[in-house]
Amino acid sequence: MGVKRSLQTGGNLLNLLTSILTILSTATNYWIRQQGGHSGLWQECSHGICSNIPCQNTLAVTAACMVLAATFSIISLGLGMRIRCQEGESLRSQNAIVLLFLSGLLLLIALAGYTAKNAWKPEVFFSWSYFFGWLALPFSFLAGFCFLLADMIMQSTEAISGFPVCL
């Protein structure tokens, strides 16, 4: 397996990890722990009773960015798998790269906004769902860089293939 294939495989594995972490982070209600309960993007649970959180601008933006980041990550995973599995064709991975970097940017916006809103509250501690979101962020960018490097290798191989020199 060549360097290009290794980078594509690594990018797909990192992207799979990004997708799983982003979906878990978005879907679960353990973003914040507080006295007697916990809350997430969608529900707040206190003493074992969960209820929907009323609409708040910052929370709605965070939730929307997280859902978009998860969607873009899943779409780029499909694109990356297609690129990796097409042996005969030399498919470019620009769309997957853009979606992965966009997913990372949306994760950064969502998590930074949520942090700014909740960091100064007394008796509030961030929990594992929140940290899964932060953990997904570098994996998204690393997956994008893997596909970017694989694409650059493919471009350079195509560029020098027309030269009559044996390398």
Secondary structure as the mmCIF struct_conf table of DSSP 4:
data_model
#
loop_
_struct_conf.conf_type_id
_struct_conf.id
_struct_conf.beg_label_comp_id
_struct_conf.beg_label_asym_id
_struct_conf.beg_label_seq_id
_struct_conf.end_label_comp_id
_struct_conf.end_label_asym_id
_struct_conf.end_label_seq_id
HELX_RH_AL_P HELX_RH_AL_P1 VAL A 3 ALA A 27
BEND BEND1 ASN A 29 ASN A 29
BEND BEND2 TRP A 31 TRP A 31
STRN STRN1 ILE A 32 GLN A 34
TURN_TY1_P TURN_TY1_P1 GLN A 35 GLY A 36
STRN STRN2 GLY A 37 SER A 39
BEND BEND3 LEU A 41 TRP A 42
STRN STRN3 GLN A 43 SER A 46
TURN_TY1_P TURN_TY1_P2 HIS A 47 GLY A 48
STRN STRN4 ILE A 49 ASN A 52
HELX_LH_PP_P HELX_LH_PP_P1 ILE A 53 CYS A 55
HELX_RH_AL_P HELX_RH_AL_P2 ASN A 57 CYS A 85
BEND BEND4 GLU A 87 GLU A 89
HELX_RH_AL_P HELX_RH_AL_P3 GLN A 94 ASN A 118
TURN_TY1_P TURN_TY1_P3 ALA A 119 TRP A 120
TURN_TY1_P TURN_TY1_P4 PRO A 122 GLU A 123
STRN STRN5 VAL A 124 PHE A 126
HELX_RH_AL_P HELX_RH_AL_P4 TRP A 128 ILE A 160
TURN_TY1_P TURN_TY1_P5 SER A 161 GLY A 162
BEND BEND5 PHE A 163 VAL A 165
#
